[in-house]
C-alpha cells in the first residue's frame, strides 16, 4: 500500500539531511524538462522501431523540441525554460499530443514508462549515428539493455560554480525523488520486484548514480576530463550522474526520475526539483556547507528507493536510518517550502500530492493493472491511455 503523505508525518529538515533553511531570495529560477518516450505497436503491445519516421513527422510541428534517443524504440522531447509551471505543463502536454499524432501516422502508440513492458526478442535496433556506433562498440550489452526512459529536469543557474555546489546540497535528497518518480516496475512482461527498475539498470554505467562531492567546478571538470581521457566514458554526454551541470546549456540537470506517466507527474517532479535547487542555492550563497554522506550510503539509499518506491521506507543517507517514505517526503517539503511559496508553486504541489495519495505513483498503477488479469498487455493499454491525460485530469 502506498505510504500516505501527511503533514503529521513531518520531520524538521535539519534532522533529515537538509540543514537549516536559508532565506530564499533573488530572481525566480527557470525550469525546463526533457521527456523520453517509448513507441509501441497498439495491437501486439510490443516495442515498435519507428523512431526515425515518427521524429521526421513530429518535427513539422515541434522542430528541435523532438530528438532521437539511443534506440529506434525511443523518442525524446524537450521544453523551453519556464518560470511558470502552468506554461510548462501546457508545453509538455502539447509535446505529447504532437508526438502521439506523429506516432499514430506511422501505426505506433506513445508510452511514458521508465522501462518497456513487452520487448521483441533480440538486441534493440540502434539509431544511426557515429556516437551511437562508438557507444555500441565500447559498451556492448550495456547499450543493448538500456531501453530505458527518464525525465530530466533542468534548472537555470547563474554559473557552473554555483551549479556544482547546489549539486552537493541536493545529493541527500536523491533517494526520496527516486521513490516519488518510480514508474518502471515491469521488464519483459514480469514484475521485477523494484518500483524503479530503470534506476537499477542505469546504475551499471561507469559514471552513473549519485554524483561525487565536488570542491569546485574545477574539481568537477578535472574528474570529467580524466574519465573521458581514459576512455571510461565517450564524452561529456556520457556523464550520467543523477545530478550534473549541463554540458550544453547553463543549467543544473537533475536526472533521477523515471519518465512520468502523466504530465502532472512530470510537473510535480519539476516543481520539487526547482524548489530544492533554489533552497540549496540559498544555502550556497549563505556559506552553509552541504552534508557529506558516505558514497556507499548514497548508492544504497538509491537502490533501496528503487526497490521500495513510496510503498515502504526511504533510507536517509545522512542519518543512515530507514524512515517511512511519507515522513522523508515531508522532510523534503519542510526544507523547500519557502522556495515553493516564492515561486508560486505551493498550492499546485499540494494538489498534485493529493492526487498521488489517491491514485499512487506510476509504479503502483502499473502493478495494479497487472494484478487484475495477470496480462502485461493490460499495463501497456493503461500506459497508452494515461500518457495523454490532460494536465489536472487526475491520475486514475
C-alpha positions as CSV (number, residue, x, y, z in Angstrom):
1,X,0.0,0.0,0.0
2,X,1.3,3.5,-0.9
3,X,2.5,5.4,2.1
4,X,0.2,8.4,2.6
5,X,1.9,11.8,2.7
6,X,0.5,13.6,5.6
7,X,1.6,16.8,7.4
8,X,1.5,15.0,10.7
9,X,4.5,12.9,9.5
10,X,6.7,15.9,9.1
11,X,10.2,15.9,10.4
12,X,12.3,19.1,10.7
13,X,14.6,19.4,7.8
14,X,17.7,19.9,9.9
15,X,17.1,16.4,11.4
16,X,16.9,14.8,7.9
17,X,19.9,15.9,6.0
18,X,18.5,19.2,4.7
19,X,20.2,21.6,7.1
20,X,18.6,24.8,8.3
21,X,16.6,26.6,5.6
22,X,18.4,29.7,4.3
23,X,16.3,32.7,3.1
24,X,15.3,32.1,-0.5
25,X,15.7,35.3,-2.5
26,X,16.8,36.6,-5.9
27,X,15.2,36.0,-9.3
28,X,12.9,33.1,-9.8
29,X,14.7,30.1,-11.3
30,X,13.7,28.8,-14.7
31,X,12.9,25.1,-15.2
32,X,12.8,23.0,-18.4
33,X,12.2,19.3,-19.0
34,X,13.3,16.6,-21.3
35,X,11.0,13.6,-21.5
36,X,11.8,10.2,-23.1
37,X,9.1,8.0,-24.5
38,X,8.7,4.5,-25.9
39,X,6.9,3.6,-29.2
40,X,4.7,0.5,-29.2
41,X,2.5,-1.4,-31.6
42,X,-1.0,-0.9,-30.3
43,X,-2.0,-4.4,-31.5
44,X,0.8,-6.5,-30.2
45,X,1.8,-4.0,-27.4
46,X,5.5,-4.8,-28.3
47,X,8.0,-2.1,-28.8
48,X,8.0,-0.7,-32.3
49,X,11.2,0.5,-34.1
50,X,9.6,3.6,-35.7
51,X,11.6,6.4,-34.2
52,X,13.1,7.8,-37.4
53,X,9.8,8.3,-39.3
54,X,8.0,9.5,-36.2
55,X,10.6,12.1,-35.5
56,X,10.6,13.3,-39.1
57,X,6.8,13.8,-38.9
58,X,6.8,15.3,-35.4
59,X,9.5,17.9,-36.4
60,X,7.0,19.6,-38.7
61,X,5.2,20.7,-35.5
62,X,7.8,20.5,-32.8
63,X,11.0,21.4,-34.6
64,X,14.1,20.9,-32.5
65,X,11.9,20.1,-29.5
66,X,11.9,16.4,-30.6
67,X,15.0,14.4,-31.0
68,X,16.3,10.8,-31.3
69,X,17.5,8.6,-28.4
70,X,19.7,5.5,-28.3
71,X,17.3,3.0,-29.9
72,X,14.7,3.0,-32.7
73,X,12.1,2.4,-30.0
74,X,12.7,5.7,-28.2
75,X,12.0,9.4,-28.8
76,X,12.8,12.5,-26.7
77,X,11.0,15.8,-26.4
78,X,12.1,18.9,-24.6
79,X,10.6,22.1,-23.4
80,X,11.8,25.7,-23.4
81,X,12.8,27.1,-20.0
82,X,9.8,28.4,-18.0
83,X,9.2,30.3,-14.8
84,X,5.5,29.5,-14.7
85,X,4.6,25.8,-14.1
86,X,1.3,26.3,-15.9
87,X,3.1,27.2,-19.0
88,X,5.5,24.3,-18.6
89,X,2.5,21.9,-18.2
90,X,0.9,23.3,-21.4
91,X,4.1,22.8,-23.4
92,X,4.6,19.3,-22.0
93,X,1.1,18.3,-23.0
94,X,1.4,19.9,-26.4
95,X,4.6,17.9,-27.0
96,X,2.9,14.7,-26.0
97,X,-0.1,15.3,-28.2
98,X,2.0,16.2,-31.3
99,X,4.4,13.3,-30.8
100,X,1.4,10.9,-30.3
101,X,-0.2,12.1,-33.5
102,X,3.1,11.7,-35.4
103,X,3.4,8.2,-33.9
104,X,-0.2,7.3,-35.0
105,X,0.6,8.4,-38.5
106,X,3.1,5.5,-38.6
107,X,1.0,3.0,-36.8
108,X,2.6,3.4,-33.4
109,X,1.4,4.3,-29.9
110,X,3.2,6.6,-27.4
111,X,4.0,5.3,-23.9
112,X,5.6,7.1,-21.0
113,X,7.3,4.5,-18.8
114,X,10.8,4.1,-17.4
115,X,11.1,0.6,-18.9
116,X,9.2,-1.3,-21.6
117,X,6.6,-3.8,-20.6
118,X,6.9,-6.1,-23.6
119,X,10.0,-6.3,-25.7
120,X,10.7,-8.1,-29.0
121,X,13.4,-10.8,-28.9
122,X,17.0,-9.9,-29.7
123,X,19.1,-6.8,-29.3
124,X,17.3,-3.5,-29.9
125,X,17.9,-1.7,-33.2
126,X,20.0,1.4,-32.6
127,X,19.5,4.8,-34.3
128,X,22.2,5.6,-36.9
129,X,25.0,7.9,-36.0
130,X,28.7,7.9,-35.2
131,X,28.2,8.4,-31.5
132,X,25.8,5.6,-31.1
133,X,28.1,3.3,-33.1
134,X,31.0,4.2,-30.9
135,X,28.9,3.6,-27.8
136,X,27.8,0.1,-29.1
137,X,31.4,-0.8,-29.7
138,X,32.6,0.4,-26.3
139,X,29.8,-0.8,-24.1
140,X,28.3,-3.8,-25.8
141,X,25.5,-5.4,-23.8
142,X,25.1,-2.3,-21.7
143,X,23.7,-0.5,-24.7
144,X,21.6,-3.5,-25.6
145,X,19.9,-3.5,-22.2
146,X,19.3,0.2,-21.9
147,X,15.8,0.7,-23.5
148,X,15.0,2.9,-20.5
149,X,13.3,6.3,-20.4
150,X,13.8,9.1,-17.9
151,X,12.6,12.6,-17.2
152,X,15.4,15.2,-16.9
153,X,14.7,18.5,-15.1
154,X,16.9,21.5,-16.0
155,X,17.1,24.4,-13.5
156,X,18.7,27.6,-14.6
157,X,21.9,28.5,-12.8
158,X,23.9,31.8,-13.0
159,X,27.3,29.9,-13.0
160,X,28.8,26.4,-13.2
161,X,30.5,27.1,-9.9
162,X,27.1,27.5,-8.1
163,X,25.6,24.6,-10.1
164,X,28.3,22.3,-8.7
165,X,27.8,23.5,-5.1
166,X,24.0,23.1,-5.5
167,X,24.5,19.6,-6.6
168,X,26.4,18.9,-3.4
169,X,23.4,20.0,-1.3
170,X,20.9,18.0,-3.4
171,X,22.6,14.6,-3.1
172,X,21.0,13.8,0.2
173,X,17.5,14.0,-1.4
174,X,18.1,11.8,-4.4
175,X,16.6,8.7,-2.8
176,X,13.2,10.3,-2.0
177,X,12.9,11.7,-5.5
178,X,13.6,8.3,-7.0
179,X,10.8,6.8,-4.8
180,X,8.4,9.6,-5.8
181,X,9.0,9.3,-9.5
182,X,9.1,5.4,-9.7
183,X,7.4,4.3,-12.9
184,X,9.2,1.2,-14.1
185,X,8.3,-2.0,-12.1
186,X,8.0,-4.3,-15.1
187,X,10.5,-5.6,-17.6
188,X,9.8,-8.1,-20.4
189,X,6.3,-8.9,-19.0
190,X,7.2,-9.6,-15.4
191,X,7.3,-7.6,-12.2
192,X,11.0,-7.0,-11.3
193,X,10.4,-6.6,-7.6
194,X,11.6,-3.0,-8.0
195,X,9.4,0.1,-8.3
196,X,12.1,1.7,-10.5
197,X,13.9,-0.9,-12.5
198,X,15.3,1.8,-14.7
199,X,17.3,3.2,-11.8
200,X,18.9,-0.3,-11.2
201,X,19.7,-0.7,-14.9
202,X,21.1,2.8,-15.3
203,X,23.4,2.4,-12.3
204,X,25.5,-0.1,-14.2
205,X,27.1,2.6,-16.3
206,X,30.6,3.8,-15.2
207,X,29.6,7.4,-14.4
208,X,26.0,7.0,-13.1
209,X,24.1,7.2,-9.9
210,X,24.7,9.8,-7.1
211,X,27.4,12.2,-8.1
212,X,30.6,12.7,-6.1
213,X,31.0,15.6,-3.8
214,X,32.9,18.3,-5.7
215,X,35.0,21.0,-4.1
216,X,34.7,23.3,-7.1
217,X,33.7,23.5,-10.7
218,X,37.4,22.9,-11.5
219,X,37.3,19.7,-9.5
220,X,34.3,18.6,-11.5
221,X,35.9,19.4,-14.8
222,X,39.2,17.6,-13.9
223,X,37.3,14.4,-13.0
224,X,35.2,14.5,-16.2
225,X,38.3,15.1,-18.3
226,X,40.0,12.1,-16.6
227,X,37.0,9.9,-17.3
228,X,37.0,10.9,-20.9
229,X,40.7,10.7,-21.3
230,X,40.9,7.2,-20.0
231,X,38.0,6.0,-22.2
232,X,35.7,5.3,-19.3
233,X,33.1,7.5,-20.9
234,X,33.0,8.6,-24.6
235,X,32.5,12.3,-23.9
236,X,30.8,14.8,-21.5
237,X,27.4,13.4,-22.7
238,X,28.3,10.1,-21.1
239,X,28.4,11.6,-17.6
240,X,25.2,10.0,-16.3
241,X,25.3,11.1,-12.7
242,X,21.9,11.8,-11.2
243,X,22.8,15.5,-10.9
244,X,25.2,17.3,-13.2
245,X,25.9,20.7,-14.7
246,X,24.6,20.5,-18.2
247,X,27.3,20.3,-20.8
248,X,25.4,22.3,-23.4
249,X,23.0,24.8,-21.6
250,X,23.5,26.9,-18.4
251,X,21.5,24.7,-16.1
252,X,21.8,22.1,-13.4
253,X,20.3,18.9,-14.7
254,X,18.6,16.5,-12.3
255,X,18.2,13.1,-13.8
256,X,16.8,10.9,-11.1
257,X,13.2,10.5,-12.3
258,X,11.7,7.7,-14.4
259,X,9.6,9.0,-17.3
260,X,6.5,10.4,-15.8
261,X,3.3,8.5,-16.5
262,X,1.3,11.8,-16.9
263,X,2.1,15.4,-17.4
264,X,1.0,16.0,-13.8
265,X,3.7,13.5,-12.6
266,X,6.3,15.4,-14.6
267,X,5.2,18.8,-13.4
268,X,5.3,17.6,-9.7
269,X,8.9,16.4,-10.1
270,X,9.8,19.7,-11.9
271,X,8.3,21.8,-9.1
272,X,10.1,19.9,-6.3
273,X,13.4,19.9,-8.1
274,X,13.3,23.6,-8.8
275,X,12.4,24.4,-5.2
276,X,15.1,22.1,-3.9
277,X,17.6,23.8,-6.2
278,X,16.5,27.2,-5.1
279,X,16.8,26.2,-1.4
280,X,20.2,24.7,-2.0
281,X,21.3,27.8,-3.9
282,X,20.3,30.0,-0.9
283,X,22.4,27.7,1.4
284,X,25.4,28.0,-1.0
285,X,25.2,31.8,-1.1
286,X,24.8,31.9,2.7
287,X,28.0,29.9,3.1
288,X,26.4,26.8,4.6
289,X,28.2,23.6,4.0
290,X,26.5,20.7,2.2
291,X,26.1,17.4,4.0
292,X,28.7,14.8,3.0
293,X,27.1,11.3,3.4
294,X,29.2,8.3,2.7
295,X,29.1,7.5,-1.1
296,X,28.2,3.9,-0.3
297,X,25.2,5.1,1.7
298,X,24.1,7.3,-1.2
299,X,24.1,4.4,-3.6
300,X,22.4,2.1,-1.0
301,X,19.7,4.7,-0.5
302,X,19.1,5.0,-4.2
303,X,18.9,1.2,-4.6
304,X,16.5,1.0,-1.6
305,X,14.2,3.6,-3.1
306,X,14.3,1.9,-6.5
307,X,13.1,-1.3,-4.9
308,X,10.6,0.2,-2.4
309,X,9.1,3.2,-4.3
310,X,6.8,5.1,-2.0
311,X,5.3,1.9,-0.5
312,X,7.7,1.4,2.4
313,X,10.7,3.2,3.7
314,X,13.4,5.6,2.4
315,X,17.0,5.3,3.6
316,X,18.3,8.7,4.8
317,X,21.9,8.6,3.7
318,X,22.9,11.3,6.3
319,X,21.3,9.7,9.4
320,X,21.8,6.2,8.0
321,X,18.3,5.3,9.2
322,X,15.2,3.9,7.5
323,X,12.4,6.4,7.5
324,X,8.8,6.0,6.4
325,X,8.6,7.4,2.9
326,X,5.8,9.8,3.9
327,X,8.0,11.2,6.7
328,X,11.0,11.6,4.5
329,X,8.9,13.2,1.8
330,X,7.6,15.7,4.3
331,X,11.1,16.5,5.5
332,X,11.8,17.5,1.9
333,X,8.7,19.6,1.8
334,X,9.6,21.3,5.0
335,X,13.0,22.2,3.6
336,X,11.8,23.6,0.3
337,X,8.5,25.2,1.4
338,X,9.9,28.8,1.3
339,X,11.1,28.2,-2.2
340,X,7.8,26.6,-3.3
341,X,6.0,29.7,-1.9
342,X,8.3,32.2,-3.5
343,X,7.9,30.5,-6.9
344,X,4.1,30.4,-6.5
345,X,4.0,26.6,-6.6
346,X,2.9,25.6,-3.1
347,X,-0.8,25.2,-3.9
348,X,-0.1,23.3,-7.1
349,X,2.3,20.9,-5.4
350,X,-0.2,20.3,-2.6
351,X,-2.9,19.4,-5.2
352,X,-0.6,17.1,-7.1
353,X,0.5,15.3,-3.9
354,X,-3.2,14.8,-3.0
355,X,-3.6,13.1,-6.4
356,X,-0.5,11.0,-5.6
357,X,-2.1,9.9,-2.3
358,X,-5.3,9.0,-4.1
359,X,-4.0,7.1,-7.2
360,X,-0.4,6.2,-6.4
361,X,2.8,6.5,-8.4
362,X,3.2,5.2,-11.9
363,X,4.8,2.0,-10.5
364,X,1.7,1.4,-8.3
365,X,-0.6,1.9,-11.2
366,X,1.4,-0.4,-13.4
367,X,1.3,-3.2,-10.8
368,X,-2.4,-2.7,-10.2
369,X,-3.1,-3.1,-14.0
370,X,-1.0,-6.3,-14.0
371,X,-2.8,-7.8,-10.9
372,X,-6.3,-7.5,-12.5
373,X,-5.8,-10.3,-15.1
374,X,-2.1,-11.1,-15.0
375,X,-1.8,-9.8,-18.5
376,X,1.2,-7.5,-19.3
377,X,-0.8,-6.1,-22.3
378,X,-3.2,-4.5,-19.8
379,X,-0.3,-2.4,-18.5
380,X,0.5,-1.2,-22.0
381,X,-3.1,-0.3,-22.5
382,X,-3.1,1.7,-19.3
383,X,0.1,3.4,-20.2
384,X,-1.2,4.3,-23.7
385,X,-4.3,6.0,-22.1
386,X,-2.6,7.8,-19.2
387,X,0.4,9.1,-21.3
388,X,-2.1,11.5,-23.0
389,X,-4.1,12.5,-19.9
390,X,-4.6,16.3,-19.8
391,X,-2.9,18.2,-17.0
392,X,-5.2,18.5,-14.0
393,X,-7.3,15.5,-15.0
394,X,-6.1,13.2,-12.1
395,X,-4.0,10.1,-12.1
396,X,-6.5,7.3,-12.2
